Amino acid sequence: MFPKVNEGILTFGIRVFNSVGFFVYVPLLSLWLVKMKDLDITETSLAVAAFTFVSKAGNVLVGGVVNKFGIKNSLIVGLWGSALLLTMLTIIHSYTLIFVIVLLLGISISLYNVSLKTHISLLEENERLQAFALLNIAVNVGASIGPFLGGWLLDWNSSGIIIAAIVCYVLAGGVSLLLPRITIEDAEKGINIVQFVKNSRSDPHFFIFIRFIAFSGLFWFLYTQLFTTFPVVVSQHFSGKTIGLFFTVNAVTIIALQGFYPKIQPKWKMEYWYALALVLITASYFLLWISHHFWIIFVSVILFSIAEIIWVPTIDHQIVEKKGVLSSSWAFGISGVLWGMWESIGGFVGLNLYQYVGHQTFFYLTMIGIVIFIGYMFQLPYRKMSFFTNKNQVERKDCR
C-alpha cells in the first residue's frame, strides 16, 4: 500500500516529468525526423502537422475514454502509452507507420493532459488552488529544461532525445500510481455537447465564442513556427544544443516576466495588447530573417517570448469570459480543436516554405505576420460595432 502523499505535490511531480518528457523532443521533432528517419520536408511537415493537431484536438475525443476507465487509469495509460509509442518510433522506418504512430502519440498526450486537469478540478478548493499554481510552475520548469536537454542529446546521440522522453513518461506514470483512485462519476456530469450545439444555433453568445477562438487560432499559427520551422531553418548554423538553448531562453523569459503582465494589463484595452503581440511576433520573424547571428536570434526569441506572455493568458481569460453557459472543460476542448488546426496548418506552411525558399522562409513569415496585423487593425472598428450589436440583441432577447 502506497503512503498517502499530498495530491498537489503528486500532480506537480507528474507534470514536471511529463513536461520535461514532452519538451525534450517536441520542439526538435521535425529536425529529428529529417535527421534520423531520412524523411523529406513534405513528409515531415505532414507528420508534424498531424501530430500537432491531434495532440490538441484530441482533448475533445478522449473525454469518453476518461469517463469509462476513470481518471487515474486514463492518466497512467496516457503516460505509459506515450512511452510505448515513442519506443516504437525509434524502431520503425516506414513513413506510413511513423505517421500512424505520431497520430496515436498525439491522442495519448491528449489523454494524459485531460486526465490530469480533470483530477485537479476534483480536489478540494484549497488543494485545487495550490495544485494549479504548482502546475503552472511545473510546465515552465519542463519547458526550460526539456529543450536544452534535448538539444544536447541530439548532438551527442540523436536517439537520446526519444530515450530521455521515454524515461520521463515512465517516471510520470510511476508517480501517478500514488494518486487516489478518483473516478469521473464523482464529478459533475458533462453536458451533451451535440445537443448543446444544436440548441445554440440561434444563440449570439455561442457565435461570439466561436468567432473569438477562430481569431485566437491565428496566434497559434504564428506560435508553431518557433517550434517546427525555426529548428530546421537554423540547423545549418547552430548545433542541437544551441537550438535547445534558444527554447530554454523562451521558457525562462516567460517564467521571469509572466507575473508582471497581469499587473499592467488593465492599463490598455485588450485590442491594443493583441496588436502589440502581433507586432512583437512579426519583429521576431524579421530578425530571424535578416541575420543568423547568435545574439540577433537571442533577441528575436526574447521578443517572441514577450508576445507569448501577452497572448496566452489573455486568450485563456477571454475564453472563460465568452464561453456563455458552456462548461470550461468543453470550452477549452472546442478551442483545442481549432487551435490544433491552426498549429498544424502553421507547421505545414512553415516547413514547406523552407523547402521551396530556404533561408528566405522567415521573410515570407514576416509578410504573413504583417498581413495578419493589418487585417486585425482594419477590422477593429467593425468588431466593436459587431460586439455592441450582438450585445443589444442578447439584451433584447433576455427581456422577452
PEURLIN-V213239 format. One record per pair of residues at least 24 apart in sequence whose C-alpha atoms are under 8 Angstrom apart, sorted by the first residue. I is the first residue (numbers start at 0). GAP is how many residues later the second one is. D is the distance in Angstrom with one decimal. If there is no record, write none. Layout:
# PEURLIN-V213239
I;GAP;D  I;GAP;D
This chain:
# PEURLIN-V213239
1;176;6.2  2;175;7.8  3;174;7.6  4;173;7.5  6;120;7.7  6;124;7.6  6;172;6.8  7;119;6.4  7;120;7.4  7;122;6.4  7;123;4.4  7;126;7.3  8;122;7.3  8;125;7.8  9;165;6.8  9;166;7.4  9;168;7.5  9;169;7.1  10;105;7.5  10;109;7.9  10;120;6.9  10;124;7.3  10;165;7.9  11;119;7.1  11;122;5.7  11;123;5.7  11;126;6.1  12;125;7.8  12;159;7.2  12;162;7.1  13;157;7.9  13;158;4.7  13;159;7.4  13;161;6.1  13;162;6.6  14;120;6.6  14;123;5.8  14;124;6.6  14;157;7.4  15;122;4.8  15;123;6.4  15;125;6.7  15;126;5.7  16;125;7.4  16;151;5.1  16;152;6.5  16;154;6.7  16;155;5.3  17;61;7.6  17;124;7.8  17;150;6.0  17;151;5.5  17;154;5.9  18;119;7.3  18;120;5.7  18;122;7.8  18;123;4.5  18;124;6.7  18;127;7.5  19;121;7.6  19;122;4.1  19;123;6.6  19;125;6.4  19;126;4.6  19;145;7.3  19;148;6.8  20;121;7.7  20;125;6.8  20;143;6.8  20;144;4.0  20;145;7.0  20;146;7.6  20;147;5.0  20;148;6.1  21;120;7.9  21;124;7.4  21;143;6.6  22;119;6.5  22;120;5.7  22;122;8.0  22;123;4.6  22;124;5.6  22;127;7.8  23;121;7.7  23;122;4.0  23;123;4.9  23;124;7.5  23;125;6.3  23;126;4.5  23;127;7.9  23;137;6.1  23;138;7.9  23;140;7.3  23;141;6.3  24;121;7.6  24;122;7.3  24;125;6.0  24;136;5.7  24;137;6.4  24;140;6.8  25;201;7.7  26;120;6.8  26;200;4.7  26;201;6.4  26;204;7.6  27;119;7.8  27;122;7.4  27;123;7.6  27;199;7.3  27;200;7.3  27;203;6.6  28;199;7.6  29;198;6.0  29;199;8.0  29;201;7.8  29;202;7.2  30;200;6.6  30;201;5.7  31;122;7.9  31;126;7.2  35;122;7.2  36;56;6.2  38;56;7.8  40;310;6.4  40;311;6.6  40;314;6.2  41;306;8.0  41;309;7.4  41;310;6.3  41;313;7.7  42;52;7.9  44;302;6.3  44;303;4.8  44;306;5.7  44;307;7.0  45;302;6.2  46;51;7.8  46;52;5.5  46;55;6.9  47;54;7.8  47;180;7.8  47;296;7.2  47;299;7.0  47;300;7.6  48;294;7.2  48;295;3.8  48;296;6.4  48;297;7.8  48;298;5.6  48;299;5.7  49;49;8.0  49;52;7.5  49;53;6.4  49;294;6.3  50;51;5.4  50;52;5.3  50;54;7.3  50;55;5.3  50;293;7.7  51;54;7.0  51;288;6.1  51;291;6.5  51;292;5.4  52;53;7.8  52;284;7.3  52;286;7.8  52;287;4.0  52;288;5.3  52;289;7.9  52;290;6.6  52;291;5.2  53;49;6.4  53;52;5.0  53;53;6.0  53;56;7.8  53;286;6.8  54;48;8.0  54;50;7.6  54;51;3.8  54;52;5.6  54;53;7.7  54;54;5.9  54;55;5.4  54;285;7.3  55;50;7.6  55;54;6.5  55;280;5.0  55;281;6.1  55;283;7.2  55;284;5.0  56;53;7.9  56;276;7.2  56;277;7.6  56;279;5.0  56;280;3.8  56;281;7.3  56;282;7.7  56;283;5.6  56;284;7.7  57;48;7.1  57;49;5.3  57;52;5.4  57;53;7.6  57;278;7.9  57;279;7.4  58;48;7.9  58;51;5.1  58;52;7.0  58;54;7.9  58;55;6.3  58;274;5.5  58;277;6.8  58;278;7.8  59;270;7.6  59;273;5.1  59;274;6.8  59;276;7.8  59;277;7.5  61;45;7.5  61;48;7.0  61;49;5.7  61;52;7.6  62;51;7.5  65;45;7.6  65;49;6.6  65;118;7.1  66;116;7.6  66;117;5.3  66;118;7.4  67;116;8.0  68;114;7.9  69;111;8.0  69;112;7.0  69;113;4.5  69;114;5.7  70;44;5.2  70;45;7.6  70;47;7.3  70;48;6.5  70;110;7.6  70;111;6.3  70;112;5.5  70;113;6.3  71;43;7.2  71;47;8.0  71;104;7.1  71;105;7.8  71;107;7.1  71;108;7.6  71;109;5.9  71;110;6.7  71;111;7.4  73;37;6.6  73;38;6.6  73;41;6.3  74;36;6.7  74;37;4.5  74;38;7.7  74;40;5.3  74;41;6.5  74;98;7.5  74;101;7.3  75;36;7.3  75;97;5.1  75;98;8.0  75;100;6.4  75;101;7.6  76;31;7.8  76;35;7.6  77;30;4.7  77;31;6.2  77;32;7.7  77;33;5.2  77;34;4.6  78;29;7.2  78;30;7.3  78;33;6.0  78;90;5.4  78;91;6.9  78;93;6.8  78;94;5.5  79;89;6.2  79;90;5.8  79;93;6.0  80;24;7.8  80;27;6.4  81;26;5.8  81;27;6.8  81;84;7.6  81;87;7.0  82;82;7.3  82;83;4.6  82;84;7.6  82;86;5.7  82;87;6.5  83;82;7.6  85;76;6.5  85;79;8.0  85;80;6.6  86;75;7.6  86;76;7.7  86;79;7.2  89;69;7.2  89;72;7.4  118;63;7.4  121;65;6.7  136;118;8.0  139;111;6.0  139;112;7.6  139;114;7.8  139;115;6.5  140;110;7.9  142;104;7.7  142;105;6.7  142;108;5.5  143;103;7.1  143;104;4.4  143;105;7.3  143;106;7.6  143;107;4.9  143;108;6.0  144;103;6.6  145;102;7.8  146;96;8.0  146;97;4.4  146;98;6.8  146;100;5.7  146;101;6.0  147;93;6.2  147;94;7.6  147;95;7.6  147;96;4.0  147;97;4.9  147;98;7.9  147;99;7.0  147;100;5.9  148;92;7.5  148;95;7.0  149;90;7.6  149;91;7.3  149;94;6.4  150;88;7.5  150;89;4.1  150;90;3.8  150;91;6.7  150;92;6.2  150;93;4.4  150;94;7.4  151;88;6.1  151;89;4.2  151;90;7.9  151;92;7.2  152;87;7.9  152;88;7.5  153;86;5.7  153;87;7.2  154;84;6.7  154;85;5.5  154;86;6.4  189;137;7.8  190;136;7.9  192;137;7.8  203;186;6.4  203;189;7.7  203;190;6.7  204;117;7.1  204;118;7.5  204;119;6.1  204;189;7.7  205;117;7.0  205;118;6.9  207;114;7.0  208;110;7.4  208;113;5.3  208;114;5.8  208;115;7.9  211;107;7.9  212;106;7.5  212;122;5.9  212;125;7.1  212;126;7.7  213;124;6.6  213;125;7.9  215;99;6.8  215;123;7.7  216;121;6.5  216;122;4.9  216;125;5.6  216;126;7.8  217;124;6.6  218;59;8.0  218;92;7.8  219;119;6.2  219;120;8.0  219;122;6.1  219;123;5.3  219;126;7.8  220;118;8.0  220;121;4.9  220;122;4.7  220;123;7.6  220;124;6.9  220;125;4.5  220;126;7.6  221;59;7.6  221;121;7.8  221;124;6.6  221;147;7.7  222;120;7.5  223;119;5.6  223;120;8.0  223;122;6.1  223;123;6.0  224;121;6.5  224;122;6.2  224;125;6.3  227;119;5.8  227;122;7.6  227;123;7.3  228;118;6.6  228;121;5.4  228;122;5.4  228;125;7.7  231;119;7.9  232;121;7.0  232;125;7.4  232;126;6.6  232;128;7.8  233;58;7.3  236;55;7.3  245;52;6.7  245;55;6.9  246;54;8.0  248;49;7.8  248;52;7.2  248;53;7.3  249;51;6.1  249;52;6.5  249;54;7.8  249;55;5.4  250;54;7.7  252;49;6.8  252;52;6.4  252;53;7.6  253;51;6.3  253;52;7.2  253;54;7.8  253;55;6.1  256;49;7.9  256;52;7.5  257;51;5.7  260;48;7.2  260;49;6.9  269;44;7.8  270;109;7.8  272;37;6.8  272;38;7.7  273;36;7.5  273;37;6.6  274;98;6.8  274;101;7.7  274;102;7.5  275;31;7.5  276;29;7.7  276;30;4.4  276;31;7.3  276;33;6.4  276;34;6.6  277;29;7.3  277;91;7.0  277;94;7.9  277;95;6.1  278;90;8.0  278;91;8.0  278;94;7.2  279;24;6.2  279;26;7.6  279;27;5.8  280;26;6.3  280;88;7.4  281;83;8.0  281;84;5.4  281;87;5.2  281;88;6.6  282;83;7.6  284;77;5.6  284;78;7.3  284;80;6.7  284;81;5.4  285;76;6.7  285;77;6.5  285;80;5.7  287;74;6.3  288;70;7.4  288;71;6.6  288;72;7.4  288;73;5.0  288;74;5.5
